Amino acid sequence: MNVYDEAHSLAKAIKESQEFINFDRLRQEVDKDEQISSMLKDLQSMQIEIQTAQMSGKEVDPSVMSKITSLSTMIATKPLAASYIQAEGALSVMMNDVFGIIGEAIGMTK
């Protein structure tokens, strides 16, 4: 058994999964809508800013939290954006499960 061949098989299975197909379809739709695409990029950028601050032990700027709350509220009113976020979450859960299975199989998780 060649590990690289198996990795390619896993990648193919992921690309054929309903989670990925749904996410990819919605990603293409979002890319065509400049307003939604921009809002989602802004949200992601602010989330990364918060994660970076937390990982470095810094306090999160309350204005950033306020902006995230406001932007999240606006995004929730856009059905395409809300569907995209839901699909992204489903794909993320599946990928985390796959990583967990692999990690457990090789003894890297408890």
C-alpha contacts under 8 A as a table, 3 or more apart, distances in Angstrom:
res1	aa1	res2	aa2	distance
1	M	5	D	7.84
1	M	6	E	7.65
2	N	5	D	5.33
2	N	6	E	6.38
3	V	6	E	5.07
3	V	7	A	6.13
4	Y	7	A	4.91
4	Y	8	H	6.24
5	D	8	H	5.13
5	D	9	S	6.27
6	E	9	S	4.92
6	E	10	L	6.13
7	A	10	L	5.01
7	A	11	A	6.13
8	H	11	A	5.01
8	H	12	K	6.17
9	S	12	K	5.08
9	S	13	A	6.19
10	L	13	A	4.99
10	L	14	I	6.15
11	A	14	I	5.08
11	A	15	K	6.21
12	K	15	K	5.10
12	K	16	E	6.21
13	A	16	E	5.06
13	A	17	S	6.12
14	I	17	S	5.06
14	I	20	F	6.55
15	K	20	F	5.67
15	K	21	I	6.75
16	E	20	F	6.88
16	E	21	I	6.58
17	S	20	F	5.41
17	S	21	I	6.19
18	Q	21	I	5.06
18	Q	22	N	5.94
19	E	22	N	5.42
19	E	23	F	6.14
19	E	87	A	6.79
19	E	90	A	6.18
19	E	91	L	5.19
19	E	94	M	7.63
20	F	23	F	4.99
20	F	24	D	5.87
20	F	91	L	6.05
21	I	24	D	5.19
21	I	25	R	6.13
22	N	25	R	5.25
22	N	26	L	6.26
22	N	87	A	6.46
23	F	26	L	5.22
23	F	27	R	5.96
23	F	84	Y	6.60
23	F	87	A	4.98
23	F	88	E	5.88
23	F	91	L	7.04
24	D	27	R	4.93
24	D	28	Q	6.23
25	R	28	Q	5.31
25	R	29	E	6.46
26	L	29	E	4.96
26	L	30	V	6.06
26	L	80	L	7.48
26	L	83	S	7.44
26	L	84	Y	5.55
26	L	87	A	7.73
27	R	30	V	5.04
27	R	31	D	6.11
27	R	84	Y	6.70
28	Q	31	D	5.09
28	Q	32	K	6.59
29	E	32	K	5.31
29	E	33	D	6.81
29	E	80	L	7.89
30	V	33	D	5.22
30	V	34	E	7.59
30	V	36	I	6.30
30	V	37	S	5.54
30	V	80	L	7.11
30	V	81	A	7.16
30	V	84	Y	7.58
31	D	34	E	6.74
31	D	37	S	5.79
32	K	37	S	7.78
33	D	36	I	5.59
33	D	37	S	5.96
34	E	37	S	5.05
34	E	38	S	5.92
35	Q	38	S	5.23
35	Q	39	M	6.21
36	I	39	M	5.04
36	I	40	L	6.12
36	I	75	I	7.66
36	I	78	K	7.91
36	I	81	A	6.34
37	S	40	L	5.26
37	S	41	K	6.17
38	S	41	K	5.11
38	S	42	D	6.12
39	M	42	D	5.12
39	M	43	L	6.19
39	M	71	L	7.27
39	M	75	I	7.25
40	L	43	L	5.04
40	L	44	Q	6.12
40	L	75	I	7.78
40	L	81	A	7.53
41	K	44	Q	5.09
41	K	45	S	6.07
42	D	45	S	5.07
42	D	46	M	6.24
43	L	46	M	5.21
43	L	47	Q	6.16
43	L	68	I	6.39
43	L	71	L	6.86
43	L	72	S	7.50
44	Q	47	Q	5.04
44	Q	48	I	6.19
45	S	48	I	5.17
45	S	49	E	6.24
46	M	49	E	4.91
46	M	50	I	6.28
46	M	64	V	6.82
46	M	68	I	6.85
47	Q	50	I	5.14
47	Q	51	Q	6.20
47	Q	68	I	7.74
48	I	51	Q	5.03
48	I	52	T	5.99
49	E	52	T	5.19
49	E	53	A	6.23
50	I	53	A	5.13
50	I	54	Q	6.14
50	I	60	V	6.05
50	I	64	V	7.79
51	Q	54	Q	5.08
51	Q	55	M	6.04
52	T	55	M	5.17
52	T	56	S	6.22
53	A	56	S	5.26
53	A	57	G	6.22
53	A	58	K	4.92
53	A	59	E	6.54
53	A	60	V	6.14
54	Q	57	G	5.08
54	Q	58	K	5.66
54	Q	59	E	6.75
54	Q	60	V	6.84
55	M	58	K	7.56
60	V	64	V	7.50
60	V	65	M	7.55
61	D	64	V	5.43
61	D	65	M	6.71
62	P	65	M	5.03
62	P	66	S	6.17
63	S	66	S	4.95
63	S	67	K	6.15
64	V	67	K	5.01
64	V	68	I	6.16
65	M	68	I	5.07
65	M	69	T	6.21
66	S	69	T	5.13
66	S	70	S	6.19
67	K	70	S	5.08
67	K	71	L	5.96
68	I	71	L	5.10
68	I	72	S	5.83
69	T	72	S	5.13
69	T	73	T	6.18
70	S	73	T	5.19
70	S	74	M	6.39
71	L	74	M	5.03
71	L	75	I	6.07
72	S	75	I	4.99
72	S	76	A	6.06
73	T	76	A	5.17
73	T	77	T	6.81
74	M	77	T	5.48
74	M	78	K	7.14
75	I	78	K	5.31
75	I	81	A	5.94
75	I	82	A	6.49
76	A	79	P	6.98
76	A	81	A	7.03
76	A	82	A	5.43
77	T	82	A	7.57
78	K	81	A	5.36
78	K	82	A	6.16
79	P	82	A	5.10
79	P	83	S	6.01
80	L	83	S	5.13
80	L	84	Y	6.08
81	A	84	Y	5.02
81	A	85	I	6.21
82	A	85	I	5.21
82	A	86	Q	6.21
83	S	86	Q	5.06
83	S	87	A	6.10
84	Y	87	A	5.07
84	Y	88	E	6.00
85	I	88	E	5.01
85	I	89	G	6.12
86	Q	89	G	5.08
86	Q	90	A	6.30
87	A	90	A	5.05
87	A	91	L	6.21
88	E	91	L	5.18
88	E	92	S	6.08
89	G	92	S	4.95
89	G	93	V	6.15
90	A	93	V	5.15
90	A	94	M	6.32
91	L	94	M	5.12
91	L	95	M	6.16
92	S	95	M	5.08
92	S	96	N	6.04
93	V	96	N	5.12
93	V	97	D	6.13
94	M	97	D	5.06
94	M	98	V	6.26
95	M	98	V	5.01
95	M	99	F	6.16
96	N	99	F	5.06
96	N	100	G	5.99
97	D	100	G	4.95
97	D	101	I	6.14
98	V	101	I	5.12
98	V	102	I	6.27
99	F	102	I	5.16
99	F	103	G	5.95
100	G	103	G	5.01
100	G	104	E	5.92
100	G	109	T	7.41
101	I	104	E	5.17
101	I	105	A	6.06
102	I	105	A	5.07
102	I	106	I	6.41
103	G	106	I	5.41
103	G	107	G	6.04
103	G	108	M	4.81
103	G	109	T	5.62
104	E	107	G	4.99
104	E	108	M	5.73
104	E	109	T	5.11
104	E	110	K	7.17
105	A	108	M	7.70
107	G	110	K	7.45
